[in-house]
Amino acid sequence: MTVRLCVYFTTLLCLFSGGVLAEQSGYTIAVVGKTKNDSFYEQSHQGCLAYAKGHKEVRCVYDGSLDYQDVRTQVLVINELLEEGFDGLLVSTTDSNYLVEGSLKALAEKNIPVITFDSDLLPEHQAYRLAYVGTNNLDFGKALGNAAKPYKTLHPQPICIQSGHRTTPNLNARIAGVRLALSGQSETRLDGRSGWIEHARCPVYNMGKRYDAVDQLITILGNEPPPIFIAVAGFAQFHPRYIETMSVFRPLIKRQKVVIISADTESIQLRALNRGLSTVNIGQRPYEMGRQATALMHRYLTTGKKPEQSHYYLDYHYCTEENAQTCTTSR
């Protein structure tokens, strides 16, 4: 009887009230972005690692779709990581429905918690995650739209919005924010009545493929007059040859004949901005997304205490050529 009681209570010590197994070896937290070879999501992983330095029982693993925003690959990566074993998932949503059906329902059945960062699940799916950590994407889109207002020279003023995957929640919220800032409504394309009009070929979508993003940018800027170009994520500016390719546009950007407004302020983007190859960049905090999401996940895994908030919004910052060397970085 004594031996049986010892086994029973030892087993109980391995469990906490949330029902998640707490392994003696520690906790593995998986960080999965939309794209793996992307400095934005690499920074989120670095934020996880920074938290882990102070908590030796935490281990961070990092993965994602290798080259572009592919909804199927994101699910395959998560499922492969699940076979290897992890205790909690931090994920940036590419397609909310596909992610839930392909992975998150299975994680819920196994009592494996999920926190989203950068891109949240749609409202109807948010029961499958504990919390969201990242930018308020509607407000961020409004900031991108407002950044275009000083460069309006025509009535109506044409713009072109560049996005990634058509179903990605945070990018669609940013598109809505741009429209809201420029027209007071977010449901339909800008048609000129507000003084702003969307180019007939826009929004353009590139699935996060950097070569396609650069081609789209050059094609749109070839119009006369060139629309104000608003990228709701880094896309073209993450291309390793963006500076070389876009150098021909430097005189036009300097004279504000070409206006490029882009989300994010990764190092490669700030180098381009410093060389006058972008007009305005509005940066986020991917490192802090990873660090804070890891802290919330670790607390839940160790105590069973859920985050107090559903959304943890982080601030963002503005960079121009004038302050490109000193403006706040994406950390």
N, C-alpha and C positions, 0 to 999 in steps of 0.2 A: 504493500500500500504506500509506503514512504517513497519508494522508487517511482511509482506511478504518479504520485503527487508532484515529485520533483520534475518529471518529464512534462507534466501538464503546465506547471507554472513557468518552466523554462520556455515552453512554446508561447505562452502568453506574453512573455517579455520580448519576444521577437515581433510582436504586433502592436500597433497603436490604435487609437480609437477610430481613425479613418479607415482602417482595414487594409492599409498598404504594408507589405512586408518590408521590415527594416533590417536589411542584411548587416551582419556584424562587420563586413568588409567596407561598408559605407554605402553611398548613394550615387548612382550614375544618372546624370541629367543629359539628355540628348538635345542638341541645338540644331534645328533644321530650318534653313532659310529657303527662300524661293529659288535661289541660285547659289551653288557652292563657291564657285570661283569669283566671288564678288566681295570687294573690300568692305562693303556695308555689313554684310552678314558675318564676315570674318571678324569684324570689330565686335559684333554681338557675342561671338564665341570668346573673344578676348575678355569681354566683360564677365562672362561665366568663369573663365579661368582666374580672373582677378579675385572674384569672390572665393573661389576654391582655395586660393593660396592661404586664406585665413581660416579655412575650414577643411582640414586635411581629409575628412571623411567624404568630401564631395569630389566627384570625378566628372568632367565635362567631355562629351564626345560630339563631334561636329560633322554634318553631312548635308547633302541637298542635291538637287538636280545640277548636273555639272556645268552646262554651258548656257542654258536659257530656262525660262519659266515654263516648265512642263508639268501639268497637273498630275499626270500618271506617274512620272518619275518621282515626284515628291511623295506620293503614297507608297510606291515601291520601296523607296529609301527608308521610310518610317517602318514599314513592315519588316524589312531586312534587319534594321536595328532592333526591332522588337524580338526577333528570333535570337539575337545576341544577348539581349536583356538590358533594359534600363528601367529606372524607377520613376522618372518624370520626363515630360516632353515640353520643350519650348519650341514653338513653330510659328513661322510667318505664313499666313494663309495665301495660297495661290487661287484655289477654287474651293469655296466653303462647302458646297454640297458634296463634291467629289471627295474632299478630305474627310468629311464626316462619314460618308458611306464606306469609303475605302479603308480608313484607319481608325478614326476616333471612336466609332461605336465599339470596335474590338477592344480598344484601350479602356473604355468605360466598363466593359464587361470584366476586365481584369483588374479594375480599380487602380489603373495607372493615371495619375493626374496630368492635366495639360494646362499650360499657360500660353496664350498667344502673344506675340510681339510684332511690332511694325504693321502687320495686317491682321485684323481681327476676323473671327467668324461672323457671318451674317447674324442679325438678331435672333432669327428663328433657330439658330444652331448653338447659341452661346451657353446652353446647358451642358455642352460637352467640353467646356473649359472653365477653369477657376477664375481667371481674370485676364485682362489685356494690359500690356505695358507698351507704351509707345506714343506716337504723335496723335493728336486729334486731327484726323485726316481731312475732315470737312473744313475745319479752320485753316489747316495747312494749304488746302486748295484755294481758299479765300485769300490767303497771303500771297500765293502765286498770282492770282488774278489781280489783286490790288497793286502788285509790283509792276504790272503792265500799264497801269493808268498814266504814269508820267510820260510814256512814250507814244501816246495816242496822237496821231497827226492827221487822220482821215475820219470822215463820217459817212458811212460806218467804217470803223477800223477793223480790218480782217485780222484774225488770229488763227493759229493752228495749235491744237493740243496734241501732244504725243504721249501715248501710254504703252503699257506692256501687254498683259493678257486681258482679254475682254471681260473676264469674270472676276478679276481680283478685287476684293472688297475695298482695300485702302486706296487703290488707284481710281476706282470708280467714285469713291467719296471725294477724292481730290478734284476730279473732273467736275463733279457737282459743285464743289466749292468755287472753282474758277468761274463757272457760269453764274453762281449766286453773287459773287463779287461784282461781276460786270453787267448783270441784268436784273438782279433782285429775285431771280427764280433759278431753280437748279434741275428742272425736270426735262427741259428740251434744249436743243441746239440754239445757239445765239443766231438770230435771224436778221439783225440790223436795227430792229426797232429801239434797242437800248443804246444805239451808237456803236455797237460791237457786233461783228458777224464772223461766224466760223467758216473757214475756207471749205469749199465743197468736198475736198478729199479728206477732211479731218473730222474727228480725231483719227490719227494714224496709230496702228498697233504693231509692235515689233516683237512681242513675246520675250522681251529682254535680250534679244539677239543684237549684239552691239554693232555688227556690220550692217544689219538691216536698219538700225537706228540712225547710223551716220548717213546711209543712202537716203533715208526719208528726210532727214534734215536738209541735206544738200538739194534734194528735189524741190522741197517746199520753198527754200530760200531762192530758188531759181525763178519763182513767180514774180511778176511785176504788177503792183508793188509787192515785196515780200511780206507775208503776214508776220505779226509778232509771234514768235515761236515759244510755246510754253510746254516744257517737258515735266511731267508730274513725277518723274524719277530720273536718275542720272543717265541711263541708257547710252546715248551717243557719246557723252563725255567720259564714260568708262572705257571707251575704245582706246587701245594703246597708241593708236596713231591719230587720235582726234586733233592734237595740236598741229601736227604736220599737215593733216588734211584740211583743216579749217583756216590755216594761216592766210589763205587768199582773201578771206572775209574780214581780216583785221581792220583795214581802212574803213570798210562799210560799218562795222560794229562801232568803231571810234566815232564816226559821224552820226551814229544812231539811225542809219539807213537800214541796218539789220539789227534786230533786237532778239536776243536769246535769253530766256529766263528758265532756269532749271532748278529742280529740287536737288538737294544733297550738296555736301561740301567735303567730299573725300579728297585726299591729297592730290590725286591726279586731276580733279576738277579745279582745285585752287591754283594749281600750276597753270592751267589753261586760262583761268580768270585773271591771274596776275599778268598774263601775256596779252590781255585784251581780247580773248577769244570767247568770252561769254559776257553777258550784261549784268545779270543779277543771279546769284545762287542763294537759295534758302536751305539751310542745313538742319539736320536732325541729330539725334543722340543715340546712335546704334549701340555704342559701347555701354551706355547707361541702361539701355533696354535690356541687354544681356545680363548685366550685373544685378539690376533690380529684380528682374524676373527670376533669376537664380536664387536670390535671397528669399523671395516669396515662396518659391517651390521648396527650398530647403526647410523653411519653417513649417510648411505643411507636412512634409515627409517626416519630420522629427516630432511634431506636436499634434498633428491633425487639425491645426488651426487654419481655417480658410482665410484668404485675403479679405480685409475689411471692405475693400472697394471692388466693383466690377471692372472699372477702367482706371488705370494709372497713366495720366497724360503727362508727357514731358514737353519742355519748351523747345523752341527752334530759334535760329539766328540767321542774320542777313549778311551776305558778303558781296562786295563789289570789287572792281579793279583797284580802287583806292585803298581798301583795307584788306585785300586778299592775303597779305603776308602776316596780318596781325589779328584778323577776325577770329572769333571763337571757332574751333574746329568741331567736327561732328562728335567728338567725345564730350 
